Amino acid sequence: MASTPSKDYRRRERELKKADKRRAREEAKAEKLAAEKAAAVLAAEEAAKQAAAELEAQREAEFEAELQAEIDAEKKGA
């Protein structure tokens, strides 16, 4: 006669499966959160680089405008 698993055994198996699923969900959630944080940091760094580049371009444009104004003033004075 074949023996069947006890009710306790089946209950423990169900609980283990539930615990494994719960652990997998929590790990996936943690990985997603870490990926979102990494993406946010990367976006912030990219925004800082873009702002620095825009500021440098603005300074360069102002310098060029001042230089051109000086050149024009010298031409009129000469």
C-alpha positions, 0 to 999 in steps of 0.5 A: 500500500502506497503512503500519501503525504500527511496534511502537515507535510502538504501544509508546510509545502504550501507555506514554503511555496508562498514564502518563496513567492513572497521573497521573489516579489520582495527581491524584484521590488528591491531591484526595481527600486535600486534601478530607479535610484540609479536612473535618477542619479544618472539623470541628475548627473546628466542635467548637471553636465548640461547646465554646466555646458549651457553656462559655459556657452553663455559665457563664451557668447558674452565674451565673443560679444564684448570682443566684437564690440571692442573690435568695432569700437577700434575700427570706428576710432581709427 
